[in-house]
Amino acid sequence: MKNKEGECVYCGITAMLTTEHVIPRCLFTEPRPDNMITVPVCKDCNGHKSSNDDYLRDFLVTDHRTSEHPVAKQIFLGKALRSDSKK
C-alpha cells in the first residue's frame, strides 16, 4: 500500500498511505496469521498508534489473568524481556 495516495481511515486527510495492522503484529508469535486485518492510514497516524504497541504487548503478557497462557509466556520471554533490557 506504500506510495498510494488516498484517504486515511483514522484522520480522514488525503495523503500517501501506509498499511496499519489493526491488531499489532507484536501480539503474535511466528508464524503470524496470513489474514491479519489492515487498513490504509497516513504515516502520522500509523506512527502515533504504533508508538503504544510495545506498551500494550507488555501490559497484556504481564496481566495476572493472561500471563499463564503459553503464547503470553513465549512473548514475555522473548519480545517483552528484550524490550525491557533496551530501556
N, CA, C and O atoms as a CHARMM CRD file, in Angstrom:
* protein
*
  348
    1    1 MET  N      0.81500  -1.19200   0.00000 PROA 1      0.00000
    2    1 MET  CA     0.00000   0.00000   0.00000 PROA 1      0.00000
    3    1 MET  C      0.86100   1.25900   0.00000 PROA 1      0.00000
    4    1 MET  O      0.33800   2.35800  -0.18800 PROA 1      0.00000
    5    2 LYS  N      2.15000   1.12500   0.20400 PROA 2      0.00000
    6    2 LYS  CA     3.01100   2.30100   0.19800 PROA 2      0.00000
    7    2 LYS  C      2.98400   2.96400  -1.16900 PROA 2      0.00000
    8    2 LYS  O      2.77000   2.31300  -2.19200 PROA 2      0.00000
    9    3 ASN  N      3.20600   4.26700  -1.16400 PROA 3      0.00000
   10    3 ASN  CA     3.23500   5.07900  -2.37900 PROA 3      0.00000
   11    3 ASN  C      1.88600   5.12700  -3.08400 PROA 3      0.00000
   12    3 ASN  O      1.82200   5.28600  -4.30300 PROA 3      0.00000
   13    4 LYS  N      0.82600   4.99100  -2.32600 PROA 4      0.00000
   14    4 LYS  CA    -0.50700   5.13100  -2.88300 PROA 4      0.00000
   15    4 LYS  C     -1.20500   6.24700  -2.12700 PROA 4      0.00000
   16    4 LYS  O     -1.27400   6.23000  -0.89800 PROA 4      0.00000
   17    5 GLU  N     -1.71800   7.21000  -2.86500 PROA 5      0.00000
   18    5 GLU  CA    -2.40500   8.31300  -2.21900 PROA 5      0.00000
   19    5 GLU  C     -3.86700   7.94200  -2.01300 PROA 5      0.00000
   20    5 GLU  O     -4.48500   7.29200  -2.85700 PROA 5      0.00000
   21    6 GLY  N     -4.40400   8.36400  -0.88200 PROA 6      0.00000
   22    6 GLY  CA    -5.80000   8.08800  -0.57200 PROA 6      0.00000
   23    6 GLY  C     -6.19200   8.73500   0.73800 PROA 6      0.00000
   24    6 GLY  O     -5.47000   9.57900   1.26700 PROA 6      0.00000
   25    7 GLU  N     -7.34900   8.33100   1.26100 PROA 7      0.00000
   26    7 GLU  CA    -7.86400   8.90600   2.49300 PROA 7      0.00000
   27    7 GLU  C     -7.51800   8.02000   3.68500 PROA 7      0.00000
   28    7 GLU  O     -7.78200   6.81800   3.67400 PROA 7      0.00000
   29    8 CYS  N     -6.93500   8.61600   4.69800 PROA 8      0.00000
   30    8 CYS  CA    -6.58300   7.90800   5.92600 PROA 8      0.00000
   31    8 CYS  C     -7.87400   7.55100   6.66600 PROA 8      0.00000
   32    8 CYS  O     -8.72700   8.41100   6.88600 PROA 8      0.00000
   33    9 VAL  N     -8.01100   6.28500   7.04500 PROA 9      0.00000
   34    9 VAL  CA    -9.24500   5.85800   7.71900 PROA 9      0.00000
   35    9 VAL  C     -9.32700   6.38700   9.14700 PROA 9      0.00000
   36    9 VAL  O    -10.41200   6.39500   9.72800 PROA 9      0.00000
   37   10 TYR  N     -8.21600   6.82900   9.72800 PROA 10     0.00000
   38   10 TYR  CA    -8.25200   7.36200  11.09000 PROA 10     0.00000
   39   10 TYR  C     -8.55400   8.85300  11.13200 PROA 10     0.00000
   40   10 TYR  O     -9.46200   9.27900  11.84600 PROA 10     0.00000
   41   11 CYS  N     -7.80100   9.65400  10.37200 PROA 11     0.00000
   42   11 CYS  CA    -7.96900  11.10800  10.47500 PROA 11     0.00000
   43   11 CYS  C     -8.70200  11.72700   9.29000 PROA 11     0.00000
   44   11 CYS  O     -9.15200  12.86900   9.37500 PROA 11     0.00000
   45   12 GLY  N     -8.82700  10.99700   8.19400 PROA 12     0.00000
   46   12 GLY  CA    -9.59000  11.48100   7.05000 PROA 12     0.00000
   47   12 GLY  C     -8.84600  12.36600   6.07400 PROA 12     0.00000
   48   12 GLY  O     -9.43300  12.79600   5.08100 PROA 12     0.00000
   49   13 ILE  N     -7.56200  12.66100   6.31700 PROA 13     0.00000
   50   13 ILE  CA    -6.83600  13.50100   5.36600 PROA 13     0.00000
   51   13 ILE  C     -6.45600  12.68700   4.13500 PROA 13     0.00000
   52   13 ILE  O     -6.38100  11.46000   4.18700 PROA 13     0.00000
   53   14 THR  N     -6.22100  13.37800   3.03900 PROA 14     0.00000
   54   14 THR  CA    -5.72300  12.73700   1.83300 PROA 14     0.00000
   55   14 THR  C     -4.20500  12.85200   1.85800 PROA 14     0.00000
   56   14 THR  O     -3.65800  13.95200   1.93600 PROA 14     0.00000
   57   15 ALA  N     -3.53400  11.71600   1.79100 PROA 15     0.00000
   58   15 ALA  CA    -2.07200  11.68200   1.89700 PROA 15     0.00000
   59   15 ALA  C     -1.57300  10.37500   1.31100 PROA 15     0.00000
   60   15 ALA  O     -2.35700   9.52000   0.89900 PROA 15     0.00000
   61   16 MET  N     -0.23900  10.23300   1.28100 PROA 16     0.00000
   62   16 MET  CA     0.35600   8.96000   0.92300 PROA 16     0.00000
   63   16 MET  C      0.06700   8.00500   2.07700 PROA 16     0.00000
   64   16 MET  O      0.23400   8.36500   3.24200 PROA 16     0.00000
   65   17 LEU  N     -0.36300   6.79700   1.75400 PROA 17     0.00000
   66   17 LEU  CA    -0.83400   5.86600   2.77100 PROA 17     0.00000
   67   17 LEU  C      0.16500   4.75000   3.06500 PROA 17     0.00000
   68   17 LEU  O      0.96200   4.36000   2.21100 PROA 17     0.00000
   69   18 THR  N      0.09800   4.25700   4.27600 PROA 18     0.00000
   70   18 THR  CA     0.85700   3.09000   4.69700 PROA 18     0.00000
   71   18 THR  C     -0.14600   2.05000   5.18500 PROA 18     0.00000
   72   18 THR  O     -1.33300   2.34000   5.33000 PROA 18     0.00000
   73   19 THR  N      0.33500   0.85100   5.43200 PROA 19     0.00000
   74   19 THR  CA    -0.52200  -0.22200   5.91400 PROA 19     0.00000
   75   19 THR  C     -0.44900  -0.28900   7.43200 PROA 19     0.00000
   76   19 THR  O      0.63400  -0.44300   7.99600 PROA 19     0.00000
   77   20 GLU  N     -1.57600  -0.17600   8.08700 PROA 20     0.00000
   78   20 GLU  CA    -1.67000  -0.24900   9.54200 PROA 20     0.00000
   79   20 GLU  C     -2.28300  -1.58500   9.93400 PROA 20     0.00000
   80   20 GLU  O     -3.35500  -1.94700   9.45000 PROA 20     0.00000
   81   21 HSD  N     -1.61200  -2.31000  10.80000 PROA 21     0.00000
   82   21 HSD  CA    -2.17000  -3.55400  11.33800 PROA 21     0.00000
   83   21 HSD  C     -3.06800  -3.17900  12.51000 PROA 21     0.00000
   84   21 HSD  O     -2.58900  -2.65300  13.51500 PROA 21     0.00000
   85   22 VAL  N     -4.35500  -3.44300  12.39000 PROA 22     0.00000
   86   22 VAL  CA    -5.31100  -3.05500  13.42300 PROA 22     0.00000
   87   22 VAL  C     -4.93500  -3.71100  14.74800 PROA 22     0.00000
   88   22 VAL  O     -4.92800  -3.04900  15.78500 PROA 22     0.00000
   89   23 ILE  N     -4.62500  -4.99100  14.72400 PROA 23     0.00000
   90   23 ILE  CA    -4.08800  -5.68200  15.89900 PROA 23     0.00000
   91   23 ILE  C     -2.57700  -5.75000  15.67300 PROA 23     0.00000
   92   23 ILE  O     -2.12900  -6.35400  14.69800 PROA 23     0.00000
   93   24 PRO  N     -1.79200  -5.14400  16.55400 PROA 24     0.00000
   94   24 PRO  CA    -0.34700  -5.06500  16.32700 PROA 24     0.00000
   95   24 PRO  C      0.30000  -6.43700  16.11300 PROA 24     0.00000
   96   24 PRO  O     -0.04800  -7.41900  16.76900 PROA 24     0.00000
   97   25 ARG  N      1.24300  -6.47300  15.18300 PROA 25     0.00000
   98   25 ARG  CA     1.95700  -7.72100  14.88300 PROA 25     0.00000
   99   25 ARG  C      2.72600  -8.24100  16.08000 PROA 25     0.00000
  100   25 ARG  O      2.95900  -9.44500  16.18800 PROA 25     0.00000
  101   26 CYS  N      3.12600  -7.34800  16.98900 PROA 26     0.00000
  102   26 CYS  CA     3.90800  -7.78000  18.14800 PROA 26     0.00000
  103   26 CYS  C      3.09700  -8.63000  19.12900 PROA 26     0.00000
  104   26 CYS  O      3.66200  -9.18800  20.06900 PROA 26     0.00000
  105   27 LEU  N      1.78900  -8.73400  18.92400 PROA 27     0.00000
  106   27 LEU  CA     0.95800  -9.57000  19.79100 PROA 27     0.00000
  107   27 LEU  C      0.85900 -11.00400  19.30000 PROA 27     0.00000
  108   27 LEU  O      0.13700 -11.81500  19.88100 PROA 27     0.00000
  109   28 PHE  N      1.57500 -11.31900  18.24000 PROA 28     0.00000
  110   28 PHE  CA     1.54500 -12.66200  17.66300 PROA 28     0.00000
  111   28 PHE  C      2.92900 -13.28200  17.70500 PROA 28     0.00000
  112   28 PHE  O      3.94000 -12.58300  17.65700 PROA 28     0.00000
  113   29 THR  N      2.95900 -14.59100  17.79400 PROA 29     0.00000
  114   29 THR  CA     4.21300 -15.30900  17.65400 PROA 29     0.00000
  115   29 THR  C      4.32900 -15.76600  16.20000 PROA 29     0.00000
  116   29 THR  O      3.34600 -15.76900  15.45900 PROA 29     0.00000
  117   30 GLU  N      5.52900 -16.14800  15.81000 PROA 30     0.00000
  118   30 GLU  CA     5.74600 -16.66500  14.45500 PROA 30     0.00000
  119   30 GLU  C      5.21600 -18.08700  14.35700 PROA 30     0.00000
  120   30 GLU  O      5.32700 -18.82700  15.33400 PROA 30     0.00000
  121   31 PRO  N      4.67400 -18.49000  13.28900 PROA 31     0.00000
  122   31 PRO  CA     4.32000 -17.69800  12.11500 PROA 31     0.00000
  123   31 PRO  C      3.04400 -16.90000  12.38300 PROA 31     0.00000
  124   31 PRO  O      2.10300 -17.38800  13.00800 PROA 31     0.00000
  125   32 ARG  N      3.03900 -15.67700  11.90000 PROA 32     0.00000
  126   32 ARG  CA     1.86300 -14.82600  12.07100 PROA 32     0.00000
  127   32 ARG  C      0.75300 -15.29000  11.13000 PROA 32     0.00000
  128   32 ARG  O      1.02000 -15.91000  10.10000 PROA 32     0.00000
  129   33 PRO  N     -0.49500 -14.98300  11.49300 PROA 33     0.00000
  130   33 PRO  CA    -1.60700 -15.35200  10.61000 PROA 33     0.00000
  131   33 PRO  C     -1.48400 -14.64800   9.25200 PROA 33     0.00000
  132   33 PRO  O     -0.96600 -13.53500   9.16600 PROA 33     0.00000
  133   34 ASP  N     -1.95900 -15.29800   8.21600 PROA 34     0.00000
  134   34 ASP  CA    -1.93500 -14.71000   6.87500 PROA 34     0.00000
  135   34 ASP  C     -3.03300 -13.66900   6.67700 PROA 34     0.00000
  136   34 ASP  O     -2.95200 -12.84400   5.76700 PROA 34     0.00000
  137   35 ASN  N     -4.05200 -13.70700   7.52000 PROA 35     0.00000
  138   35 ASN  CA    -5.22200 -12.86000   7.30300 PROA 35     0.00000
  139   35 ASN  C     -5.33400 -11.72700   8.32400 PROA 35     0.00000
  140   35 ASN  O     -6.43000 -11.42200   8.79300 PROA 35     0.00000
  141   36 MET  N     -4.21100 -11.10700   8.66700 PROA 36     0.00000
  142   36 MET  CA    -4.24000 -10.01000   9.62700 PROA 36     0.00000
  143   36 MET  C     -4.98700  -8.81800   9.03900 PROA 36     0.00000
  144   36 MET  O     -4.82500  -8.48900   7.86400 PROA 36     0.00000
  145   37 ILE  N     -5.79900  -8.18200   9.86000 PROA 37     0.00000
  146   37 ILE  CA    -6.61500  -7.05100   9.41300 PROA 37     0.00000
  147   37 ILE  C     -5.73900  -5.81500   9.29300 PROA 37     0.00000
  148   37 ILE  O     -5.04700  -5.43800  10.23900 PROA 37     0.00000
  149   38 THR  N     -5.77400  -5.18400   8.11500 PROA 38     0.00000
  150   38 THR  CA    -5.02200  -3.95900   7.88400 PROA 38     0.00000
  151   38 THR  C     -5.94500  -2.89100   7.32300 PROA 38     0.00000
  152   38 THR  O     -6.97400  -3.19300   6.71800 PROA 38     0.00000
  153   39 VAL  N     -5.56300  -1.63800   7.53400 PROA 39     0.00000
  154   39 VAL  CA    -6.30600  -0.50600   6.99900 PROA 39     0.00000
  155   39 VAL  C     -5.31400   0.50600   6.44000 PROA 39     0.00000
  156   39 VAL  O     -4.16800   0.55300   6.88600 PROA 39     0.00000
  157   40 PRO  N     -5.74000   1.32100   5.46300 PROA 40     0.00000
  158   40 PRO  CA    -4.85900   2.34800   4.90100 PROA 40     0.00000
  159   40 PRO  C     -4.86500   3.60200   5.77200 PROA 40     0.00000
  160   40 PRO  O     -5.91800   4.19300   6.01300 PROA 40     0.00000
  161   41 VAL  N     -3.67800   4.00500   6.24400 PROA 41     0.00000
  162   41 VAL  CA    -3.56900   5.19200   7.09500 PROA 41     0.00000
  163   41 VAL  C     -2.37900   6.03400   6.66900 PROA 41     0.00000
  164   41 VAL  O     -1.45700   5.55100   6.01200 PROA 41     0.00000
  165   42 CYS  N     -2.41900   7.30000   7.05400 PROA 42     0.00000
  166   42 CYS  CA    -1.28800   8.18500   6.76700 PROA 42     0.00000
  167   42 CYS  C     -0.12500   7.83600   7.69800 PROA 42     0.00000
  168   42 CYS  O     -0.31000   7.15600   8.70800 PROA 42     0.00000
  169   43 LYS  N      1.04700   8.29900   7.35400 PROA 43     0.00000
  170   43 LYS  CA     2.25300   7.98900   8.12100 PROA 43     0.00000
  171   43 LYS  C      2.14900   8.48800   9.56100 PROA 43     0.00000
  172   43 LYS  O      2.57400   7.79600  10.48600 PROA 43     0.00000
  173   44 ASP  N      1.59000   9.68000   9.75800 PROA 44     0.00000
  174   44 ASP  CA     1.46800  10.22600  11.11100 PROA 44     0.00000
  175   44 ASP  C      0.58500   9.35500  11.99600 PROA 44     0.00000
  176   44 ASP  O      0.95300   9.05900  13.13300 PROA 44     0.00000
  177   45 CYS  N     -0.57100   8.94400  11.49300 PROA 45     0.00000
  178   45 CYS  CA    -1.47800   8.10900  12.28600 PROA 45     0.00000
  179   45 CYS  C     -0.84800   6.74600  12.56900 PROA 45     0.00000
  180   45 CYS  O     -0.97200   6.21800  13.67400 PROA 45     0.00000
  181   46 ASN  N     -0.17500   6.18100  11.57300 PROA 46     0.00000
  182   46 ASN  CA     0.46100   4.88300  11.76100 PROA 46     0.00000
  183   46 ASN  C      1.53700   4.98000  12.84500 PROA 46     0.00000
  184   46 ASN  O      1.61600   4.12100  13.72300 PROA 46     0.00000
  185   47 GLY  N      2.35400   6.01300  12.78200 PROA 47     0.00000
  186   47 GLY  CA     3.41100   6.19300  13.77000 PROA 47     0.00000
  187   47 GLY  C      2.86900   6.44800  15.16200 PROA 47     0.00000
  188   47 GLY  O      3.40500   5.93700  16.14600 PROA 47     0.00000
  189   48 HSD  N      1.79800   7.24300  15.25000 PROA 48     0.00000
  190   48 HSD  CA     1.21400   7.55300  16.55600 PROA 48     0.00000
  191   48 HSD  C      0.63900   6.30200  17.20900 PROA 48     0.00000
  192   48 HSD  O      0.88000   6.04900  18.38900 PROA 48     0.00000
  193   49 LYS  N     -0.11600   5.52100  16.44700 PROA 49     0.00000
  194   49 LYS  CA    -0.72300   4.32000  17.01500 PROA 49     0.00000
  195   49 LYS  C      0.34300   3.28500  17.36700 PROA 49     0.00000
  196   49 LYS  O      0.27200   2.66200  18.42700 PROA 49     0.00000
  197   50 SER  N      1.31800   3.09800  16.49900 PROA 50     0.00000
  198   50 SER  CA     2.31800   2.06700  16.74900 PROA 50     0.00000
  199   50 SER  C      3.25900   2.42100  17.90100 PROA 50     0.00000
  200   50 SER  O      3.94800   1.54500  18.42300 PROA 50     0.00000
  201   51 SER  N      3.29400   3.68600  18.30100 PROA 51     0.00000
  202   51 SER  CA     4.17100   4.06200  19.41700 PROA 51     0.00000
  203   51 SER  C      3.72200   3.42400  20.72700 PROA 51     0.00000
  204   51 SER  O      4.50100   3.35400  21.67700 PROA 51     0.00000
  205   52 ASN  N      2.48500   2.96000  20.78900 PROA 52     0.00000
  206   52 ASN  CA     1.96900   2.32500  22.00400 PROA 52     0.00000
  207   52 ASN  C      1.93200   0.79900  21.92600 PROA 52     0.00000
  208   52 ASN  O      1.50800   0.15000  22.88200 PROA 52     0.00000
  209   53 ASP  N      2.36200   0.21700  20.82100 PROA 53     0.00000
  210   53 ASP  CA     2.26600  -1.23000  20.63300 PROA 53     0.00000
  211   53 ASP  C      3.04900  -2.01900  21.68600 PROA 53     0.00000
  212   53 ASP  O      2.53300  -2.98900  22.24100 PROA 53     0.00000
  213   54 ASP  N      4.28800  -1.60800  21.96500 PROA 54     0.00000
  214   54 ASP  CA     5.09400  -2.34100  22.94200 PROA 54     0.00000
  215   54 ASP  C      4.48500  -2.25300  24.33600 PROA 54     0.00000
  216   54 ASP  O      4.47500  -3.23800  25.07500 PROA 54     0.00000
  217   55 TYR  N      3.98100  -1.08800  24.69300 PROA 55     0.00000
  218   55 TYR  CA     3.33100  -0.93800  25.99800 PROA 55     0.00000
  219   55 TYR  C      2.13100  -1.87900  26.11400 PROA 55     0.00000
  220   55 TYR  O      1.97400  -2.56600  27.12400 PROA 55     0.00000
  221   56 LEU  N      1.28900  -1.91200  25.08300 PROA 56     0.00000
  222   56 LEU  CA     0.12200  -2.79300  25.08600 PROA 56     0.00000
  223   56 LEU  C      0.56300  -4.24600  25.21300 PROA 56     0.00000
  224   56 LEU  O      0.00300  -4.99400  26.01500 PROA 56     0.00000
  225   57 ARG  N      1.56000  -4.65300  24.43000 PROA 57     0.00000
  226   57 ARG  CA     2.06500  -6.02600  24.48500 PROA 57     0.00000
  227   57 ARG  C      2.54800  -6.37700  25.87900 PROA 57     0.00000
  228   57 ARG  O      2.17600  -7.41600  26.42400 PROA 57     0.00000
  229   58 ASP  N      3.37300  -5.51900  26.45900 PROA 58     0.00000
  230   58 ASP  CA     3.93100  -5.80500  27.77400 PROA 58     0.00000
  231   58 ASP  C      2.85500  -5.84300  28.84900 PROA 58     0.00000
  232   58 ASP  O      2.92100  -6.66100  29.76600 PROA 58     0.00000
  233   59 PHE  N      1.87400  -4.97000  28.74200 PROA 59     0.00000
  234   59 PHE  CA     0.76400  -4.97100  29.69500 PROA 59     0.00000
  235   59 PHE  C     -0.01700  -6.27600  29.60900 PROA 59     0.00000
  236   59 PHE  O     -0.32700  -6.88600  30.63300 PROA 59     0.00000
  237   60 LEU  N     -0.33200  -6.69800  28.40600 PROA 60     0.00000
  238   60 LEU  CA    -1.13400  -7.90700  28.24000 PROA 60     0.00000
  239   60 LEU  C     -0.41100  -9.17300  28.69800 PROA 60     0.00000
  240   60 LEU  O     -1.03000 -10.05300  29.29600 PROA 60     0.00000
  241   61 VAL  N      0.87900  -9.27200  28.42700 PROA 61     0.00000
  242   61 VAL  CA     1.58500 -10.51000  28.78600 PROA 61     0.00000
  243   61 VAL  C      1.97200 -10.55700  30.25400 PROA 61     0.00000
  244   61 VAL  O      2.38300 -11.61400  30.73300 PROA 61     0.00000
  245   62 THR  N      1.86000  -9.46200  30.98600 PROA 62     0.00000
  246   62 THR  CA     2.16100  -9.48100  32.41600 PROA 62     0.00000
  247   62 THR  C      0.90700  -9.40900  33.28000 PROA 62     0.00000
  248   62 THR  O      1.00100  -9.49700  34.50400 PROA 62     0.00000
  249   63 ASP  N     -0.24800  -9.25400  32.67500 PROA 63     0.00000
  250   63 ASP  CA    -1.50300  -9.22400  33.41300 PROA 63     0.00000
  251   63 ASP  C     -1.72800 -10.58200  34.07700 PROA 63     0.00000
  252   63 ASP  O     -1.52100 -11.61700  33.44400 PROA 63     0.00000
  253   64 HSD  N     -2.14300 -10.59000  35.32800 PROA 64     0.00000
  254   64 HSD  CA    -2.29000 -11.85000  36.06400 PROA 64     0.00000
  255   64 HSD  C     -3.32200 -12.79300  35.45300 PROA 64     0.00000
  256   64 HSD  O     -3.25100 -14.00000  35.68100 PROA 64     0.00000
  257   65 ARG  N     -4.27600 -12.27600  34.68600 PROA 65     0.00000
  258   65 ARG  CA    -5.29300 -13.14000  34.08200 PROA 65     0.00000
  259   65 ARG  C     -4.82500 -13.78800  32.78900 PROA 65     0.00000
  260   65 ARG  O     -5.38200 -14.80400  32.37300 PROA 65     0.00000
  261   66 THR  N     -3.82600 -13.22600  32.15600 PROA 66     0.00000
  262   66 THR  CA    -3.38600 -13.76100  30.86500 PROA 66     0.00000
  263   66 THR  C     -1.95200 -14.28000  30.87100 PROA 66     0.00000
  264   66 THR  O     -1.54900 -14.97100  29.93600 PROA 66     0.00000
  265   67 SER  N     -1.19400 -13.96900  31.87800 PROA 67     0.00000
  266   67 SER  CA     0.24600 -14.27200  31.86600 PROA 67     0.00000
  267   67 SER  C      0.57400 -15.76100  31.85600 PROA 67     0.00000
  268   67 SER  O      1.69000 -16.13300  31.49400 PROA 67     0.00000
  269   68 GLU  N     -0.35200 -16.61000  32.23800 PROA 68     0.00000
  270   68 GLU  CA    -0.08400 -18.04800  32.24900 PROA 68     0.00000
  271   68 GLU  C     -0.37300 -18.73000  30.90900 PROA 68     0.00000
  272   68 GLU  O     -0.07200 -19.91100  30.73800 PROA 68     0.00000
  273   69 HSD  N     -0.94600 -18.00300  29.97400 PROA 69     0.00000
  274   69 HSD  CA    -1.22400 -18.57900  28.65500 PROA 69     0.00000
  275   69 HSD  C      0.11200 -18.86700  27.96200 PROA 69     0.00000
  276   69 HSD  O      1.03300 -18.05600  28.05600 PROA 69     0.00000
  277   70 PRO  N      0.23300 -20.00000  27.27100 PROA 70     0.00000
  278   70 PRO  CA     1.51200 -20.34500  26.61500 PROA 70     0.00000
  279   70 PRO  C      2.02100 -19.29000  25.63800 PROA 70     0.00000
  280   70 PRO  O      3.22600 -19.04900  25.57500 PROA 70     0.00000
  281   71 VAL  N      1.14300 -18.66500  24.88500 PROA 71     0.00000
  282   71 VAL  CA     1.58800 -17.63400  23.94000 PROA 71     0.00000
  283   71 VAL  C      2.07200 -16.40100  24.69400 PROA 71     0.00000
  284   71 VAL  O      3.07400 -15.79600  24.31100 PROA 71     0.00000
  285   72 ALA  N      1.37100 -16.02300  25.76500 PROA 72     0.00000
  286   72 ALA  CA     1.80500 -14.87600  26.57200 PROA 72     0.00000
  287   72 ALA  C      3.18300 -15.14300  27.17500 PROA 72     0.00000
  288   72 ALA  O      4.03300 -14.25200  27.19900 PROA 72     0.00000
  289   73 LYS  N      3.40500 -16.35100  27.65500 PROA 73     0.00000
  290   73 LYS  CA     4.71000 -16.70800  28.21200 PROA 73     0.00000
  291   73 LYS  C      5.80700 -16.61500  27.15400 PROA 73     0.00000
  292   73 LYS  O      6.89900 -16.11600  27.42400 PROA 73     0.00000
  293   74 GLN  N      5.50900 -17.09600  25.95700 PROA 74     0.00000
  294   74 GLN  CA     6.50100 -17.06200  24.87700 PROA 74     0.00000
  295   74 GLN  C      6.83400 -15.61600  24.50400 PROA 74     0.00000
  296   74 GLN  O      8.00400 -15.27800  24.32600 PROA 74     0.00000
  297   75 ILE  N      5.82400 -14.77000  24.38500 PROA 75     0.00000
  298   75 ILE  CA     6.06600 -13.36300  24.04400 PROA 75     0.00000
  299   75 ILE  C      6.82600 -12.66800  25.17400 PROA 75     0.00000
  300   75 ILE  O      7.74500 -11.89100  24.91700 PROA 75     0.00000
  301   76 PHE  N      6.44700 -12.94500  26.41600 PROA 76     0.00000
  302   76 PHE  CA     7.13100 -12.32900  27.55500 PROA 76     0.00000
  303   76 PHE  C      8.60700 -12.69600  27.57000 PROA 76     0.00000
  304   76 PHE  O      9.46500 -11.82700  27.73000 PROA 76     0.00000
  305   77 LEU  N      8.90500 -13.97500  27.40500 PROA 77     0.00000
  306   77 LEU  CA    10.29000 -14.42600  27.46200 PROA 77     0.00000
  307   77 LEU  C     11.11900 -13.95100  26.26900 PROA 77     0.00000
  308   77 LEU  O     12.34800 -13.93300  26.34000 PROA 77     0.00000
  309   78 GLY  N     10.47700 -13.57700  25.20400 PROA 78     0.00000
  310   78 GLY  CA    11.19200 -13.10000  24.02200 PROA 78     0.00000
  311   78 GLY  C     11.13400 -11.58200  23.90000 PROA 78     0.00000
  312   78 GLY  O     12.01400 -10.87000  24.38400 PROA 78     0.00000
  313   79 LYS  N     10.09600 -11.10900  23.25400 PROA 79     0.00000
  314   79 LYS  CA     9.98200  -9.68700  22.90400 PROA 79     0.00000
  315   79 LYS  C      9.92800  -8.76200  24.12100 PROA 79     0.00000
  316   79 LYS  O     10.59100  -7.72500  24.14200 PROA 79     0.00000
  317   80 ALA  N      9.14100  -9.13400  25.13300 PROA 80     0.00000
  318   80 ALA  CA     8.96600  -8.24000  26.27000 PROA 80     0.00000
  319   80 ALA  C     10.25600  -8.06500  27.06600 PROA 80     0.00000
  320   80 ALA  O     10.60200  -6.94500  27.44000 PROA 80     0.00000
  321   81 LEU  N     10.96100  -9.14200  27.32500 PROA 81     0.00000
  322   81 LEU  CA    12.22000  -9.03000  28.06700 PROA 81     0.00000
  323   81 LEU  C     13.28000  -8.29000  27.26200 PROA 81     0.00000
  324   81 LEU  O     14.03200  -7.49200  27.82300 PROA 81     0.00000
  325   82 ARG  N     13.35200  -8.54100  25.95500 PROA 82     0.00000
  326   82 ARG  CA    14.31500  -7.80500  25.11400 PROA 82     0.00000
  327   82 ARG  C     13.98800  -6.32300  25.11500 PROA 82     0.00000
  328   82 ARG  O     14.89100  -5.49000  25.18300 PROA 82     0.00000
  329   83 SER  N     12.71800  -5.98500  25.04000 PROA 83     0.00000
  330   83 SER  CA    12.30100  -4.58000  25.04100 PROA 83     0.00000
  331   83 SER  C     12.67500  -3.90700  26.35100 PROA 83     0.00000
  332   83 SER  O     13.14000  -2.76800  26.36200 PROA 83     0.00000
  333   84 ASP  N     12.47000  -4.61700  27.45800 PROA 84     0.00000
  334   84 ASP  CA    12.77600  -4.05500  28.76900 PROA 84     0.00000
  335   84 ASP  C     14.27700  -3.84800  28.95000 PROA 84     0.00000
  336   84 ASP  O     14.69100  -2.89000  29.60300 PROA 84     0.00000
  337   85 SER  N     15.08500  -4.71900  28.39000 PROA 85     0.00000
  338   85 SER  CA    16.53800  -4.58800  28.53900 PROA 85     0.00000
  339   85 SER  C     17.09100  -3.39600  27.75700 PROA 85     0.00000
  340   85 SER  O     18.20600  -2.94900  28.02700 PROA 85     0.00000
  341   86 LYS  N     16.32900  -2.87600  26.79300 PROA 86     0.00000
  342   86 LYS  CA    16.76700  -1.71700  25.99900 PROA 86     0.00000
  343   86 LYS  C     16.46700  -0.39900  26.68900 PROA 86     0.00000
  344   86 LYS  O     16.98700   0.63900  26.28100 PROA 86     0.00000
  345   87 LYS  N     15.64100  -0.41800  27.72400 PROA 87     0.00000
  346   87 LYS  CA    15.24300   0.83400  28.40000 PROA 87     0.00000
  347   87 LYS  C     16.27900   1.30700  29.37200 PROA 87     0.00000
  348   87 LYS  O     16.09500   2.33900  30.01600 PROA 87     0.00000
